[in-house]
Amino acid sequence: MKFGVIVFPGSNCDRDVVWVTQGLLHQPTRMIWHEDTDISDIDVIVIPGGFSYGDYLRCGAIARFSPAMRATAEHAKQGKLVLGICNGFQVLTEAGLLPGALVRNAGLNFICDRASLKVERGNTRWTAAYTTGEIIDLPIAHGEGNYYADADTLAELEEHEQVLFRYCTEAGKISDAGNPNGSLNNIAGICNRQGNVLGMMPHPERASDPMLGETDGVKLFQGLLMATVAAVL
Ligand SMILES: NC(=O)CC[C@H](N)C(=O)O
């Protein structure tokens, strides 16, 4: 499975993703400069975290106009996989590839912490290595991670089970106490209706290498490889 990691001016988690997919999981991976448009060789496009274009206007608001994002929209339209992490999630909502928006954290502070998350569904391509209801810990680091959508959009997301990750307490309770940034319905990660585009604020790539302590994140990438094998069999 070949991964392509888009690099914008200001991206800062691009190398971390490459380390996971290529360094740890031995999958072919290449970086894609934001001006490039030929991504036909790529199976999974990853839009990494960081501060694309300095977060000017709004996080992700400028990156969405890049040539690589036009190619990514086409890639998604063909049913191929797109993963947006943190700033990447913001870019995907700005680009209209995922519904809703990420607005300023409820406390107006940049939060750098660990968050407990509940995996809502273990039966998607993105969560194949997790079990439904599993509680995991991932790092978060964002100033605009507060997920917002209008009531109809929110209801639709819930109805079609597009919420894959929710913030929770360490004990697994979905409540305000476990919600670091004010996200509606404690939403930490959603996929589109077709399921091929995932956006999430927490950073699975920063919790993948055992040398860094936590490894709950690597299962997201491993799940993709399992799902490919299943699709081939
Ligand atoms: N880690 C990140 O990707 C940060 C995203 C964005 N710059 C924010 O502060 O919300």
The ligand as a Gaussian input file, in Angstrom:
#p B3LYP/6-31G(d) Opt

LIG

0 1
 N       -0.999000      20.062000      15.370000
 C       -1.671000      20.674000      14.446000
 O       -1.839000      20.175000      13.329000
 C       -2.171000      22.062000      14.769000
 C       -3.313000      22.478000      13.878000
 C       -3.559000      23.957000      13.882000
 N       -2.389000      24.688000      13.526000
 C       -4.154000      24.397000      15.194000
 O       -3.489000      25.014000      15.985000
 O       -5.297000      24.127000      15.454000

